[in-house]
Each structure stands twice: as structure tokens, then as C-alpha cells.
Amino acid sequence: MFVLLLVLILILFSSGFLNPLWWWAAAVLVFGATRHRRDRQDRWDRRYSLRYLARWRREDRRVHERRG
């Protein structure tokens, strides 16, 4: 999937020499791809980072203490 996106970006960028509108299309694709990757990385970090894991363990411990 990533390889296809890179090929598409390269084709759009090279087509930009004929019509500058294709450069805009390539820029939009690059922006969208990097933003999507960054969002996925942030979700991964939130889910699996040690800081959040420790917080979840504390919250689980509190819930178990309340129940009894």
C-alpha cells in the first residue's frame, strides 16, 4: 500500500511539469499520508506506552479495591 502511494506521488509530481495543478495534488497526498501515519503513531503510543500502562494498572487496582 505504501509503495503504491509513493509511486502515485512520484507520478503526480512528475506530471506537475506539464500542469502545476498536479503538484498541488501530490502535496495533498503527502500531507494526508503523513497526517494519517502520525495519528496512527499517536494512538499506538497512547495504547502501549509504559506511562499509560502504569496508569491503567493503578486504575484497575482502584477498581478492584472498591469492589472488595
N, CA, C and O atoms as a Maestro MAE file, in Angstrom:
{
 s_m_m2io_version
 :::
 2.0.0
}

f_m_ct {
 s_m_title
 :::
 protein
 m_atom[272] {
  # First column is atom index #
  i_m_mmod_type
  r_m_x_coord
  r_m_y_coord
  r_m_z_coord
  i_m_residue_number
  s_m_chain_name
  s_m_pdb_residue_name
  s_m_pdb_atom_name
  i_m_atomic_number
  :::
  1 25 0.830 -1.192 0.000 1 A "MET " " N  " 7
  2 3 0.000 0.000 0.000 1 A "MET " " CA " 6
  3 2 0.871 1.251 0.000 1 A "MET " " C  " 6
  4 15 0.616 2.201 -0.740 1 A "MET " " O  " 8
  5 25 1.901 1.235 0.841 2 A "PHE " " N  " 7
  6 3 2.779 2.396 0.945 2 A "PHE " " CA " 6
  7 2 3.545 2.610 -0.356 2 A "PHE " " C  " 6
  8 15 3.756 3.746 -0.778 2 A "PHE " " O  " 8
  9 25 3.963 1.509 -0.992 3 A "VAL " " N  " 7
  10 3 4.701 1.606 -2.252 3 A "VAL " " CA " 6
  11 2 3.812 2.213 -3.341 3 A "VAL " " C  " 6
  12 15 4.265 3.043 -4.129 3 A "VAL " " O  " 8
  13 25 2.560 1.799 -3.377 4 A "LEU " " N  " 7
  14 3 1.637 2.364 -4.361 4 A "LEU " " CA " 6
  15 2 1.431 3.857 -4.150 4 A "LEU " " C  " 6
  16 15 1.340 4.624 -5.108 4 A "LEU " " O  " 8
  17 25 1.358 4.258 -2.894 5 A "LEU " " N  " 7
  18 3 1.199 5.680 -2.582 5 A "LEU " " CA " 6
  19 2 2.428 6.463 -3.033 5 A "LEU " " C  " 6
  20 15 2.297 7.555 -3.587 5 A "LEU " " O  " 8
  21 25 3.614 5.917 -2.802 6 A "LEU " " N  " 7
  22 3 4.835 6.597 -3.250 6 A "LEU " " CA " 6
  23 2 4.891 6.714 -4.767 6 A "LEU " " C  " 6
  24 15 5.271 7.758 -5.296 6 A "LEU " " O  " 8
  25 25 4.516 5.653 -5.466 7 A "VAL " " N  " 7
  26 3 4.501 5.691 -6.936 7 A "VAL " " CA " 6
  27 2 3.516 6.747 -7.423 7 A "VAL " " C  " 6
  28 15 3.820 7.506 -8.342 7 A "VAL " " O  " 8
  29 25 2.341 6.796 -6.811 8 A "LEU " " N  " 7
  30 3 1.340 7.794 -7.200 8 A "LEU " " CA " 6
  31 2 1.848 9.211 -6.962 8 A "LEU " " C  " 6
  32 15 1.642 10.098 -7.790 8 A "LEU " " O  " 8
  33 25 2.505 9.418 -5.842 9 A "ILE " " N  " 7
  34 3 3.049 10.749 -5.546 9 A "ILE " " CA " 6
  35 2 4.117 11.124 -6.565 9 A "ILE " " C  " 6
  36 15 4.153 12.260 -7.038 9 A "ILE " " O  " 8
  37 25 4.987 10.174 -6.905 10 A "LEU " " N  " 7
  38 3 6.027 10.456 -7.901 10 A "LEU " " CA " 6
  39 2 5.432 10.765 -9.270 10 A "LEU " " C  " 6
  40 15 5.908 11.660 -9.968 10 A "LEU " " O  " 8
  41 25 4.403 10.035 -9.651 11 A "ILE " " N  " 7
  42 3 3.743 10.290 -10.941 11 A "ILE " " CA " 6
  43 2 3.104 11.675 -10.943 11 A "ILE " " C  " 6
  44 15 3.234 12.424 -11.911 11 A "ILE " " O  " 8
  45 25 2.416 12.010 -9.858 12 A "LEU " " N  " 7
  46 3 1.780 13.331 -9.790 12 A "LEU " " CA " 6
  47 2 2.807 14.447 -9.787 12 A "LEU " " C  " 6
  48 15 2.603 15.487 -10.415 12 A "LEU " " O  " 8
  49 25 3.917 14.235 -9.078 13 A "PHE " " N  " 7
  50 3 4.953 15.261 -9.024 13 A "PHE " " CA " 6
  51 2 5.592 15.461 -10.391 13 A "PHE " " C  " 6
  52 15 5.822 16.594 -10.813 13 A "PHE " " O  " 8
  53 25 5.881 14.357 -11.087 14 A "SER " " N  " 7
  54 3 6.482 14.486 -12.420 14 A "SER " " CA " 6
  55 2 5.491 15.077 -13.420 14 A "SER " " C  " 6
  56 15 5.899 15.762 -14.358 14 A "SER " " O  " 8
  57 25 4.210 14.826 -13.236 15 A "SER " " N  " 7
  58 3 3.196 15.420 -14.109 15 A "SER " " CA " 6
  59 2 3.043 16.919 -13.843 15 A "SER " " C  " 6
  60 15 2.476 17.646 -14.658 15 A "SER " " O  " 8
  61 25 3.538 17.361 -12.729 16 A "GLY " " N  " 7
  62 3 3.437 18.775 -12.385 16 A "GLY " " CA " 6
  63 2 4.210 19.680 -13.312 16 A "GLY " " C  " 6
  64 15 3.942 20.880 -13.374 16 A "GLY " " O  " 8
  65 25 5.184 19.116 -14.049 17 A "PHE " " N  " 7
  66 3 5.904 19.941 -15.010 17 A "PHE " " CA " 6
  67 2 5.022 20.299 -16.205 17 A "PHE " " C  " 6
  68 15 5.270 21.288 -16.895 17 A "PHE " " O  " 8
  69 25 3.992 19.487 -16.443 18 A "LEU " " N  " 7
  70 3 3.049 19.796 -17.518 18 A "LEU " " CA " 6
  71 2 1.934 20.716 -17.033 18 A "LEU " " C  " 6
  72 15 1.512 21.631 -17.740 18 A "LEU " " O  " 8
  73 25 1.470 20.458 -15.822 19 A "ASN " " N  " 7
  74 3 0.387 21.251 -15.256 19 A "ASN " " CA " 6
  75 2 0.634 21.375 -13.746 19 A "ASN " " C  " 6
  76 15 0.600 20.369 -13.038 19 A "ASN " " O  " 8
  77 25 0.880 22.579 -13.247 20 A "PRO " " N  " 7
  78 3 1.208 22.759 -11.826 20 A "PRO " " CA " 6
  79 2 0.117 22.283 -10.861 20 A "PRO " " C  " 6
  80 15 0.375 22.107 -9.670 20 A "PRO " " O  " 8
  81 25 -1.074 22.081 -11.362 21 A "LEU " " N  " 7
  82 3 -2.144 21.585 -10.511 21 A "LEU " " CA " 6
  83 2 -1.802 20.199 -9.942 21 A "LEU " " C  " 6
  84 15 -2.221 19.870 -8.832 21 A "LEU " " O  " 8
  85 25 -1.054 19.397 -10.684 22 A "TRP " " N  " 7
  86 3 -0.668 18.064 -10.210 22 A "TRP " " CA " 6
  87 2 0.289 18.145 -9.020 22 A "TRP " " C  " 6
  88 15 0.322 17.241 -8.185 22 A "TRP " " O  " 8
  89 25 1.076 19.239 -8.945 23 A "TRP " " N  " 7
  90 3 1.939 19.416 -7.770 23 A "TRP " " CA " 6
  91 2 1.086 19.599 -6.515 23 A "TRP " " C  " 6
  92 15 1.414 19.086 -5.445 23 A "TRP " " O  " 8
  93 25 0.004 20.328 -6.664 24 A "TRP " " N  " 7
  94 3 -0.908 20.503 -5.526 24 A "TRP " " CA " 6
  95 2 -1.509 19.168 -5.102 24 A "TRP " " C  " 6
  96 15 -1.627 18.873 -3.913 24 A "TRP " " O  " 8
  97 25 -1.887 18.367 -6.098 25 A "ALA " " N  " 7
  98 3 -2.457 17.054 -5.790 25 A "ALA " " CA " 6
  99 2 -1.432 16.178 -5.067 25 A "ALA " " C  " 6
  100 15 -1.779 15.480 -4.115 25 A "ALA " " O  " 8
  101 25 -0.184 16.210 -5.509 26 A "ALA " " N  " 7
  102 3 0.873 15.437 -4.847 26 A "ALA " " CA " 6
  103 2 1.099 15.944 -3.425 26 A "ALA " " C  " 6
  104 15 1.302 15.153 -2.504 26 A "ALA " " O  " 8
  105 25 1.062 17.254 -3.248 27 A "ALA " " N  " 7
  106 3 1.261 17.829 -1.912 27 A "ALA " " CA " 6
  107 2 0.134 17.419 -0.969 27 A "ALA " " C  " 6
  108 15 0.376 17.121 0.201 27 A "ALA " " O  " 8
  109 25 -1.088 17.403 -1.474 28 A "VAL " " N  " 7
  110 3 -2.229 16.985 -0.649 28 A "VAL " " CA " 6
  111 2 -2.084 15.520 -0.250 28 A "VAL " " C  " 6
  112 15 -2.372 15.163 0.892 28 A "VAL " " O  " 8
  113 25 -1.644 14.673 -1.168 29 A "LEU " " N  " 7
  114 3 -1.430 13.264 -0.843 29 A "LEU " " CA " 6
  115 2 -0.336 13.084 0.206 29 A "LEU " " C  " 6
  116 15 -0.483 12.285 1.131 29 A "LEU " " O  " 8
  117 25 0.746 13.819 0.063 30 A "VAL " " N  " 7
  118 3 1.828 13.731 1.048 30 A "VAL " " CA " 6
  119 2 1.337 14.190 2.411 30 A "VAL " " C  " 6
  120 15 1.617 13.548 3.423 30 A "VAL " " O  " 8
  121 25 0.610 15.292 2.443 31 A "PHE " " N  " 7
  122 3 0.082 15.797 3.707 31 A "PHE " " CA " 6
  123 2 -0.858 14.783 4.354 31 A "PHE " " C  " 6
  124 15 -0.766 14.514 5.552 31 A "PHE " " O  " 8
  125 25 -1.762 14.223 3.549 32 A "GLY " " N  " 7
  126 3 -2.707 13.247 4.087 32 A "GLY " " CA " 6
  127 2 -2.016 11.992 4.592 32 A "GLY " " C  " 6
  128 15 -2.384 11.454 5.636 32 A "GLY " " O  " 8
  129 25 -1.019 11.526 3.859 33 A "ALA " " N  " 7
  130 3 -0.308 10.306 4.270 33 A "ALA " " CA " 6
  131 2 0.472 10.532 5.554 33 A "ALA " " C  " 6
  132 15 0.464 9.674 6.437 33 A "ALA " " O  " 8
  133 25 1.140 11.662 5.676 34 A "THR " " N  " 7
  134 3 1.919 11.906 6.894 34 A "THR " " CA " 6
  135 2 1.004 12.150 8.088 34 A "THR " " C  " 6
  136 15 1.316 11.735 9.204 34 A "THR " " O  " 8
  137 25 -0.096 12.804 7.867 35 A "ARG " " N  " 7
  138 3 -1.021 13.047 8.979 35 A "ARG " " CA " 6
  139 2 -1.643 11.738 9.467 35 A "ARG " " C  " 6
  140 15 -1.776 11.512 10.670 35 A "ARG " " O  " 8
  141 25 -2.023 10.878 8.513 36 A "HIS " " N  " 7
  142 3 -2.600 9.582 8.880 36 A "HIS " " CA " 6
  143 2 -1.584 8.745 9.653 36 A "HIS " " C  " 6
  144 15 -1.932 8.101 10.643 36 A "HIS " " O  " 8
  145 25 -0.316 8.755 9.197 37 A "ARG " " N  " 7
  146 3 0.735 7.978 9.881 37 A "ARG " " CA " 6
  147 2 0.974 8.521 11.283 37 A "ARG " " C  " 6
  148 15 1.173 7.754 12.225 37 A "ARG " " O  " 8
  149 25 0.954 9.851 11.421 38 A "ARG " " N  " 7
  150 3 1.197 10.465 12.727 38 A "ARG " " CA " 6
  151 2 0.056 10.143 13.691 38 A "ARG " " C  " 6
  152 15 0.291 9.870 14.868 38 A "ARG " " O  " 8
  153 25 -1.177 10.177 13.187 39 A "ASP " " N  " 7
  154 3 -2.317 9.829 14.036 39 A "ASP " " CA " 6
  155 2 -2.240 8.380 14.495 39 A "ASP " " C  " 6
  156 15 -2.516 8.085 15.658 39 A "ASP " " O  " 8
  157 25 -1.869 7.478 13.600 40 A "ARG " " N  " 7
  158 3 -1.731 6.068 13.975 40 A "ARG " " CA " 6
  159 2 -0.619 5.882 15.006 40 A "ARG " " C  " 6
  160 15 -0.752 5.079 15.929 40 A "ARG " " O  " 8
  161 25 0.478 6.626 14.848 41 A "GLN " " N  " 7
  162 3 1.584 6.521 15.802 41 A "GLN " " CA " 6
  163 2 1.158 7.048 17.168 41 A "GLN " " C  " 6
  164 15 1.509 6.460 18.191 41 A "GLN " " O  " 8
  165 25 0.416 8.136 17.198 42 A "ASP " " N  " 7
  166 3 -0.073 8.671 18.469 42 A "ASP " " CA " 6
  167 2 -0.999 7.687 19.173 42 A "ASP " " C  " 6
  168 15 -0.911 7.507 20.388 42 A "ASP " " O  " 8
  169 25 -1.893 7.045 18.407 43 A "ARG " " N  " 7
  170 3 -2.770 6.040 19.011 43 A "ARG " " CA " 6
  171 2 -1.973 4.875 19.563 43 A "ARG " " C  " 6
  172 15 -2.270 4.376 20.648 43 A "ARG " " O  " 8
  173 25 -0.969 4.439 18.830 44 A "TRP " " N  " 7
  174 3 -0.126 3.331 19.278 44 A "TRP " " CA " 6
  175 2 0.602 3.724 20.568 44 A "TRP " " C  " 6
  176 15 0.661 2.944 21.519 44 A "TRP " " O  " 8
  177 25 1.152 4.935 20.590 45 A "ASP " " N  " 7
  178 3 1.871 5.398 21.780 45 A "ASP " " CA " 6
  179 2 0.940 5.496 22.979 45 A "ASP " " C  " 6
  180 15 1.312 5.108 24.087 45 A "ASP " " O  " 8
  181 25 -0.263 6.009 22.769 46 A "ARG " " N  " 7
  182 3 -1.204 6.107 23.876 46 A "ARG " " CA " 6
  183 2 -1.578 4.729 24.399 46 A "ARG " " C  " 6
  184 15 -1.732 4.534 25.605 46 A "ARG " " O  " 8
  185 25 -1.720 3.793 23.500 47 A "ARG " " N  " 7
  186 3 -2.191 2.473 23.890 47 A "ARG " " CA " 6
  187 2 -1.107 1.651 24.583 47 A "ARG " " C  " 6
  188 15 -1.393 0.919 25.530 47 A "ARG " " O  " 8
  189 25 0.127 1.769 24.117 48 A "TYR " " N  " 7
  190 3 1.161 0.842 24.572 48 A "TYR " " CA " 6
  191 2 2.339 1.481 25.296 48 A "TYR " " C  " 6
  192 15 3.293 0.779 25.633 48 A "TYR " " O  " 8
  193 25 2.308 2.765 25.541 49 A "SER " " N  " 7
  194 3 3.440 3.368 26.238 49 A "SER " " CA " 6
  195 2 3.419 2.963 27.708 49 A "SER " " C  " 6
  196 15 2.361 2.683 28.271 49 A "SER " " O  " 8
  197 25 4.566 2.936 28.306 50 A "LEU " " N  " 7
  198 3 4.690 2.490 29.694 50 A "LEU " " CA " 6
  199 2 3.985 3.424 30.665 50 A "LEU " " C  " 6
  200 15 3.452 2.985 31.684 50 A "LEU " " O  " 8
  201 25 3.983 4.702 30.349 51 A "ARG " " N  " 7
  202 3 3.332 5.658 31.241 51 A "ARG " " CA " 6
  203 2 1.838 5.363 31.337 51 A "ARG " " C  " 6
  204 15 1.272 5.329 32.430 51 A "ARG " " O  " 8
  205 25 1.212 5.151 30.194 52 A "TYR " " N  " 7
  206 3 -0.221 4.869 30.203 52 A "TYR " " CA " 6
  207 2 -0.511 3.481 30.755 52 A "TYR " " C  " 6
  208 15 -1.540 3.264 31.395 52 A "TYR " " O  " 8
  209 25 0.388 2.549 30.508 53 A "LEU " " N  " 7
  210 3 0.208 1.214 31.053 53 A "LEU " " CA " 6
  211 2 0.221 1.255 32.573 53 A "LEU " " C  " 6
  212 15 -0.579 0.581 33.222 53 A "LEU " " O  " 8
  213 25 1.121 2.040 33.140 54 A "ALA " " N  " 7
  214 3 1.170 2.181 34.599 54 A "ALA " " CA " 6
  215 2 -0.107 2.840 35.115 54 A "ALA " " C  " 6
  216 15 -0.620 2.459 36.168 54 A "ALA " " O  " 8
  217 25 -0.613 3.811 34.391 55 A "ARG " " N  " 7
  218 3 -1.848 4.473 34.814 55 A "ARG " " CA " 6
  219 2 -3.023 3.499 34.788 55 A "ARG " " C  " 6
  220 15 -3.845 3.488 35.704 55 A "ARG " " O  " 8
  221 25 -3.100 2.684 33.739 56 A "TRP " " N  " 7
  222 3 -4.179 1.696 33.674 56 A "TRP " " CA " 6
  223 2 -4.097 0.702 34.818 56 A "TRP " " C  " 6
  224 15 -5.120 0.301 35.372 56 A "TRP " " O  " 8
  225 25 -2.883 0.302 35.172 57 A "ARG " " N  " 7
  226 3 -2.734 -0.638 36.288 57 A "ARG " " CA " 6
  227 2 -3.200 -0.012 37.595 57 A "ARG " " C  " 6
  228 15 -3.842 -0.676 38.409 57 A "ARG " " O  " 8
  229 25 -2.879 1.262 37.799 58 A "ARG " " N  " 7
  230 3 -3.345 1.948 39.007 58 A "ARG " " CA " 6
  231 2 -4.861 2.025 39.033 58 A "ARG " " C  " 6
  232 15 -5.484 1.771 40.064 58 A "ARG " " O  " 8
  233 25 -5.457 2.378 37.896 59 A "GLU " " N  " 7
  234 3 -6.913 2.470 37.837 59 A "GLU " " CA " 6
  235 2 -7.560 1.110 38.062 59 A "GLU " " C  " 6
  236 15 -8.579 1.018 38.746 59 A "GLU " " O  " 8
  237 25 -6.987 0.057 37.500 60 A "ASP " " N  " 7
  238 3 -7.511 -1.285 37.718 60 A "ASP " " CA " 6
  239 2 -7.418 -1.670 39.189 60 A "ASP " " C  " 6
  240 15 -8.335 -2.279 39.740 60 A "ASP " " O  " 8
  241 25 -6.317 -1.312 39.810 61 A "ARG " " N  " 7
  242 3 -6.143 -1.620 41.225 61 A "ARG " " CA " 6
  243 2 -7.197 -0.908 42.063 61 A "ARG " " C  " 6
  244 15 -7.745 -1.488 43.001 61 A "ARG " " O  " 8
  245 25 -7.481 0.347 41.727 62 A "ARG " " N  " 7
  246 3 -8.502 1.112 42.460 62 A "ARG " " CA " 6
  247 2 -9.881 0.485 42.295 62 A "ARG " " C  " 6
  248 15 -10.647 0.400 43.254 62 A "ARG " " O  " 8
  249 25 -10.194 0.050 41.088 63 A "VAL " " N  " 7
  250 3 -11.494 -0.566 40.838 63 A "VAL " " CA " 6
  251 2 -11.624 -1.857 41.639 63 A "VAL " " C  " 6
  252 15 -12.679 -2.122 42.215 63 A "VAL " " O  " 8
  253 25 -10.578 -2.653 41.682 64 A "HIS " " N  " 7
  254 3 -10.626 -3.913 42.432 64 A "HIS " " CA " 6
  255 2 -10.720 -3.676 43.944 64 A "HIS " " C  " 6
  256 15 -11.351 -4.453 44.660 64 A "HIS " " O  " 8
  257 25 -10.087 -2.596 44.422 65 A "GLU " " N  " 7
  258 3 -10.157 -2.277 45.846 65 A "GLU " " CA " 6
  259 2 -11.569 -1.836 46.233 65 A "GLU " " C  " 6
  260 15 -12.037 -2.148 47.328 65 A "GLU " " O  " 8
  261 25 -12.238 -1.120 45.352 66 A "ARG " " N  " 7
  262 3 -13.602 -0.666 45.636 66 A "ARG " " CA " 6
  263 2 -14.589 -1.835 45.691 66 A "ARG " " C  " 6
  264 15 -15.507 -1.867 46.511 66 A "ARG " " O  " 8
  265 25 -14.367 -2.781 44.799 67 A "ARG " " N  " 7
  266 3 -15.279 -3.934 44.773 67 A "ARG " " CA " 6
  267 2 -15.085 -4.846 45.957 67 A "ARG " " C  " 6
  268 15 -15.998 -5.536 46.410 67 A "ARG " " O  " 8
  269 25 -13.877 -4.821 46.433 68 A "GLY " " N  " 7
  270 3 -13.717 -5.528 47.568 68 A "GLY " " CA " 6
  271 2 -13.154 -6.600 48.164 68 A "GLY " " C  " 6
  272 15 -13.348 -6.814 49.361 68 A "GLY " " O  " 8
  :::
 }
 m_bond[271] {
  # First column is bond index #
  i_m_from
  i_m_to
  i_m_order
  :::
  1 1 2 1
  2 2 3 1
  3 3 4 2
  4 3 5 1
  5 5 6 1
  6 6 7 1
  7 7 8 2
  8 7 9 1
  9 9 10 1
  10 10 11 1
  11 11 12 2
  12 11 13 1
  13 13 14 1
  14 14 15 1
  15 15 16 2
  16 15 17 1
  17 17 18 1
  18 18 19 1
  19 19 20 2
  20 19 21 1
  21 21 22 1
  22 22 23 1
  23 23 24 2
  24 23 25 1
  25 25 26 1
  26 26 27 1
  27 27 28 2
  28 27 29 1
  29 29 30 1
  30 30 31 1
  31 31 32 2
  32 31 33 1
  33 33 34 1
  34 34 35 1
  35 35 36 2
  36 35 37 1
  37 37 38 1
  38 38 39 1
  39 39 40 2
  40 39 41 1
  41 41 42 1
  42 42 43 1
  43 43 44 2
  44 43 45 1
  45 45 46 1
  46 46 47 1
  47 47 48 2
  48 47 49 1
  49 49 50 1
  50 50 51 1
  51 51 52 2
  52 51 53 1
  53 53 54 1
  54 54 55 1
  55 55 56 2
  56 55 57 1
  57 57 58 1
  58 58 59 1
  59 59 60 2
  60 59 61 1
  61 61 62 1
  62 62 63 1
  63 63 64 2
  64 63 65 1
  65 65 66 1
  66 66 67 1
  67 67 68 2
  68 67 69 1
  69 69 70 1
  70 70 71 1
  71 71 72 2
  72 71 73 1
  73 73 74 1
  74 74 75 1
  75 75 76 2
  76 75 77 1
  77 77 78 1
  78 78 79 1
  79 79 80 2
  80 79 81 1
  81 81 82 1
  82 82 83 1
  83 83 84 2
  84 83 85 1
  85 85 86 1
  86 86 87 1
  87 87 88 2
  88 87 89 1
  89 89 90 1
  90 90 91 1
  91 91 92 2
  92 91 93 1
  93 93 94 1
  94 94 95 1
  95 95 96 2
  96 95 97 1
  97 97 98 1
  98 98 99 1
  99 99 100 2
  100 99 101 1
  101 101 102 1
  102 102 103 1
  103 103 104 2
  104 103 105 1
  105 105 106 1
  106 106 107 1
  107 107 108 2
  108 107 109 1
  109 109 110 1
  110 110 111 1
  111 111 112 2
  112 111 113 1
  113 113 114 1
  114 114 115 1
  115 115 116 2
  116 115 117 1
  117 117 118 1
  118 118 119 1
  119 119 120 2
  120 119 121 1
  121 121 122 1
  122 122 123 1
  123 123 124 2
  124 123 125 1
  125 125 126 1
  126 126 127 1
  127 127 128 2
  128 127 129 1
  129 129 130 1
  130 130 131 1
  131 131 132 2
  132 131 133 1
  133 133 134 1
  134 134 135 1
  135 135 136 2
  136 135 137 1
  137 137 138 1
  138 138 139 1
  139 139 140 2
  140 139 141 1
  141 141 142 1
  142 142 143 1
  143 143 144 2
  144 143 145 1
  145 145 146 1
  146 146 147 1
  147 147 148 2
  148 147 149 1
  149 149 150 1
  150 150 151 1
  151 151 152 2
  152 151 153 1
  153 153 154 1
  154 154 155 1
  155 155 156 2
  156 155 157 1
  157 157 158 1
  158 158 159 1
  159 159 160 2
  160 159 161 1
  161 161 162 1
  162 162 163 1
  163 163 164 2
  164 163 165 1
  165 165 166 1
  166 166 167 1
  167 167 168 2
  168 167 169 1
  169 169 170 1
  170 170 171 1
  171 171 172 2
  172 171 173 1
  173 173 174 1
  174 174 175 1
  175 175 176 2
  176 175 177 1
  177 177 178 1
  178 178 179 1
  179 179 180 2
  180 179 181 1
  181 181 182 1
  182 182 183 1
  183 183 184 2
  184 183 185 1
  185 185 186 1
  186 186 187 1
  187 187 188 2
  188 187 189 1
  189 189 190 1
  190 190 191 1
  191 191 192 2
  192 191 193 1
  193 193 194 1
  194 194 195 1
  195 195 196 2
  196 195 197 1
  197 197 198 1
  198 198 199 1
  199 199 200 2
  200 199 201 1
  201 201 202 1
  202 202 203 1
  203 203 204 2
  204 203 205 1
  205 205 206 1
  206 206 207 1
  207 207 208 2
  208 207 209 1
  209 209 210 1
  210 210 211 1
  211 211 212 2
  212 211 213 1
  213 213 214 1
  214 214 215 1
  215 215 216 2
  216 215 217 1
  217 217 218 1
  218 218 219 1
  219 219 220 2
  220 219 221 1
  221 221 222 1
  222 222 223 1
  223 223 224 2
  224 223 225 1
  225 225 226 1
  226 226 227 1
  227 227 228 2
  228 227 229 1
  229 229 230 1
  230 230 231 1
  231 231 232 2
  232 231 233 1
  233 233 234 1
  234 234 235 1
  235 235 236 2
  236 235 237 1
  237 237 238 1
  238 238 239 1
  239 239 240 2
  240 239 241 1
  241 241 242 1
  242 242 243 1
  243 243 244 2
  244 243 245 1
  245 245 246 1
  246 246 247 1
  247 247 248 2
  248 247 249 1
  249 249 250 1
  250 250 251 1
  251 251 252 2
  252 251 253 1
  253 253 254 1
  254 254 255 1
  255 255 256 2
  256 255 257 1
  257 257 258 1
  258 258 259 1
  259 259 260 2
  260 259 261 1
  261 261 262 1
  262 262 263 1
  263 263 264 2
  264 263 265 1
  265 265 266 1
  266 266 267 1
  267 267 268 2
  268 267 269 1
  269 269 270 1
  270 270 271 1
  271 271 272 2
  :::
 }
}
